[in-house]
Every structure is written in C-alpha cells, then in structure tokens.
Amino acid sequence: MSLLDRSATDLLSDLQSGELSSVELTQAALGRIEQTDKQVGAFLYQDAESALGTAKSIDQRRQAGEQLGLLAGLPVAVKDVLCDQNTLATCASQMLKNFRPPYDSTVVAKLKAADAVLIGRTNMDEFAMGGSTENSSVQLTRNPWDLECAPGGSSGGAAACVAAGMAPLSIGTDTGGSIRQPAGLCGVVGMKPTYGRVSRYGLIAFASSLDQVGPLARTTSDAALLLEAISGHDPRDSTSLNQPVPAYSQTIDKPLENLKVGIVREHFAEGLDSEVERAVRDAIAVYESLGTEVKEVSLPHSKYGVAAYYVIAPSEASSNLARYDGAHYGHRTDQAEMMAELAAERKELEEAGDTRGLDNLDTPLIRMYRRSRAEGFGPEVKRRIMLGTYALSAGYYDAYYLKALKVRRLIRQDYDKAFEEVDVIAGPVTAAPAFKLGEMVDDPLAMYLVDLYTVSANLAGLPGISLPCGQSESGLPIGLQLQGPPLQEERLLRAAHMYEQETDWHTRRPTSI
Amino acid sequence: MAITRETVEKVALLARLRLSEQELETMTDQLGHIVGYVDQLSEVDTEGVEPMAHAVEVTNVFAEDVVQPSLSREQALANAPRSNDRGYLVPAVLGD
C-alpha cells in the first residue's frame, strides 16, 4: 500500500511517533501529483519548494520537541477560492487570473497555525458556480473513477485530489452542495458545517448567506480532524457563530446511543436512480442492524429548494460580484480599444442623426465596467449575474427574491419539525452517480437540478455530510448524506463513523489512474 | 413571466455586462427556461411567512470603535489594473 492510500489520522500518528517525516510525506504527495494530475487535472498550481520548506521546518520543530498544531506535517490542498497571502487566488476565473491577495483568509491562517503543509490550489467552477467543475476557465478536472466523467462541483478539484490520493485532506466550499456532491461523485467524505461554524473571512464570496467552508477527506475521522482545525469564532466575520468548538477528532469513535435516523419521504420520489436508491436503502439497513430506530419524516417544501436557491444564490452573487469592475483589481479591458469603440459608435449614431441612441451611449467609465466584466467572466457567471439582477430588479423583487426568502423559511421550519422526531436525516447526496463530462454543459437548468438533495441544507444553514455507501454496476461511487440540526457536526460525524465502521466503501480506490 | 430580448438588454445594462448578439440570444432563451422553472415558487402559500434572509438568525454584531492596522496604500494598490502611486486610475468620469 502506498503512503497516500492511508488515512490522514494514520499518517499523523506516524508523523508524531517519528516513523514518518513530513518531508517524506510531502514528497510522496508531490510525486503522486506529478504522476497522476496530468490525467486528473485537480490542481491549478502548486509551489513544491514552499511546501517542502514548510514540511522541513515542521520536522525540525518536532525534533526540537516543540508543541505542534493539530495537523502538523499533513499535506492539505486548498480550493482556489480562499485567500492565501501573496499566493494566486483565481477562483478559476480570467477575472482574477493575476490576483494575489494581500492577506490570509481565516481558514488558511488556521491551517498554517495548525502546521499543515499547503500542497496546492485546486480547480473549481468559476467563482464556485456550477455542479461539475466544467465552468473552470482554466482546465477540465476528471473523475478519478472514470476519466470520462465529471468529478462534480464546484469543489471538483478538491474532491478529485483526495480520491486520487494526491492529498490526504482538502478544503472545499459548499453554497448549494459544492462539497457534498463532488465528495459523493468521487467516493470521499465531504462535510458542510453549520452556517457560521467556519469563518468566511477571506473566502471570495459567491452567495454570502449560503457559502460555507468545509473538509474533504478519505474517512470520517480525517474529516473530523480537519473540521476541528478550521472551525471557530472569528470577529472578522460578523456571521461567525460564537460557540465553542468540540474536539470532533476525540469523540468520533464513540457510537451514539439511542440514535434516531429519519428518512425523508420526498427523497425517494421519481427521478432517483435505482442503483442509488438501493445503495442508500442498504445503508439505512446498516443503521437498523445496529439497533438504530429508523423513522419516516416529511420535508414537504424540499421540492421547492432548487427554485428558491436559484433565486437567492444568483441575487447575492449579482451583488457580490459587482466588485469586479476593472477599477480596483482583476481584469480590465484595453482602454485604447474601448475608447476607439465608443468613438466609432458615437460617429455612427451622429451620422444617422440618432439622438436617442447618442443619449443612451455608455460613458467611458460604464463602458470600461461592461467590457471588463464581459471579458473576465465566463458564461455561467454571466448567467447567474443576469438571473440575480433580474430577480432583484424593480417589478420582480417581490415575485422572486422576497418569495424565495419566504419559501426558505418554510424549508427551515420543515427541518425544525423533523428534528423534533429524529436526530439525523439520512438520504441520497445525488440522484445519480457521476455523469459524463460535456453531458449537461448546454442545459443549465438540468445542471441546476443536480443540487436537488443538497441545497436545502444551505438554505436552512444546517450541517450535512456525504460519505461513500456503494458503487454502481459500472464502478462509480455512490454517496450517503446525513443532515443534522444546527451545530450538531459532532453528532453527524459520530453517526457517519458508526456506518463507516460497518462497511468498507471508504477503503475502495479508483483503478483507472 | 416571459423573458424578452429587451428585458435581457436592460438587465445587462443594470448588471454592467456587455453581451454579444449571440450571448443575448442564448441568454434570452436560457433565462426564460430558468425563470419558468423558478415560477413554481408561486404555488407555495407564503401568507404570513416572514422572509428569511439569513440561515442563522444573527442580531447586530458590534465591534469596539478602535483603530486597527489595515492594508498599506502599497498593498491596496498592488492588484490594481492601473494606478499611480497614490490611487486607482480610471477613464474620465465627467466629460472626455
């Protein structure tokens, strides 16, 4: 077994005992990336020298007997949406292709404080908008289980690098399912914490009331370890929750007594792939075999989740992305070309005697904004900005934006009611296993529906975890999703670990690479 | 609600985007489909329901009014597409 087939928790204990050095482990990860990432395309860029430098200094500090952080010496990959001082943070967008943030995001600062080795920046859908990572303006990421298939998205690179054994741990972000869905499609563990559990400071914003940072890993114990390292109150994020962080990595082994698992009637409706349904029902049977009570619950408004999400998320995106105007940072259009274009248009209108057209002509500043944004953003980002601007515009605000916010409350209330009866909710992560690359690129609405089982947790702010629970006949991973009430990450991790102990799905590795 | 090309042009201006002919056409079609799907929200009875803007109800968060270190001018301008040493440079805002 190669070093990188092992869990982060195992590797950490070898690092602690001195059987393994961080330099050896980092070299192994870099070697694996070198060997496989040409096929997978999970990483956008790396700095091997800097990673090895960090590893070396951690080894030295360990030898000197210094007290080290929670992740000391472990390689961690970071989605290219979190700021790391003076390191490119592109969001896989042409808009930010040269952007080097002048500060660290809190999550990156916490990883550094935990003595993690930052191994590289992972590919994603541009500005985290998408469900397949095909919206990256830089490169395609392939699913390590089948290179013709999508890894899911938007944290496709983050999931694929863990699945392919290029990094034992990685950080993703989840706005509508962007950690859980690619984790499910790539056969790894991925967790979206409660909204506010992890600081969003220095996370390049997509939809601020939904975005949440979380871990991707091979096992539930590894996810618990990484979550523990990045969680906690941050005064620089006013939505950050001021609640103590439980030692998730210490309690993960303790099974929950008298656990009540809920299954949602509406989750097993039309459209669910039969292989996925079977795997998820088998997983629920595993809980039953452990003496767990399984109870049916209802989330009657869950079917409106995708519709509410695709009003709220684009509305927030249209506002957040207004900062990319070509003035302060990011891509700016060629000014001489722009002025020439405006002059030509002016001349044409003057010659035609079109005074109305002349009055409507952009000013140079507005034309700069419009051209810079048109050149810097890809099609999906433009689509969502347009959708959000439309939903917020005069005349449509009440019918779309306000309506969606009301439906959002009904979705949350459904959950609150369900959690009066059960401790966790178990169900599918996605309706089907990984789809082929290119299959849905021309059909944005079909792509939006891949978030069916995940968006509601974002709207309600609840934690959710995805873990491997089966394989399709063609060998693609299938994921199980557990959701819980706010701040019950510990309960979810322990419940997920109970399942993981009974099965070996998390030990399967892709064979195509 | 049908999405017309005129609506898309107007929204593109509000969104500060310049769309090509081809993009205008595709966008009209795709936004139409998406908005058509989203229209199912109108089925839901939301009488008396308070809108929920945030996943976790947070009250105002106040910080002490104390001056904290922040970015230097040099750092703030480091990513600017065009700047002199003092500020951001943009095309003329008034007149040419």
Interface residues (C-beta under 8 A of the other chain):
Chain A: N98 F99 R100 P102 Y103 T194 Y195 G196 S209 L210 P235 S238 T239 L241 H301 Y304 V306 A307 A308 Y310 V311 S318 A322 D325 G326 A327 H328 Y329 G330 H331 R332 Q335 M338 M339 T363 P364 L365 I366 R367 M368 Y369 R370 R371 R373 A374 F377 P379 K382 R383 I385 M386 L387 T389 Y390 S393 Y396 A399 Y400 L402 K403 A404 L405 K406 V407 R408 R409 L410 R412 P444 L445 Y448 N458 L459 A460 G461 P486
Chain B: M1 I3 T7 V8 V11 A12 L13 L14 A15 R16 L17 R18 L19 S20 E23 M27 Q30 L31 H33 I34 V35 Y37 V38 Q40 L41 S42 E43 V44 T46 V49 E50 P51 M52 A53 H54 A55 V56 V58 V61 A63 L71 Q75 A76 A78 N79 A80 P81 R82 Y88 V90 P91 A92 V93 D96
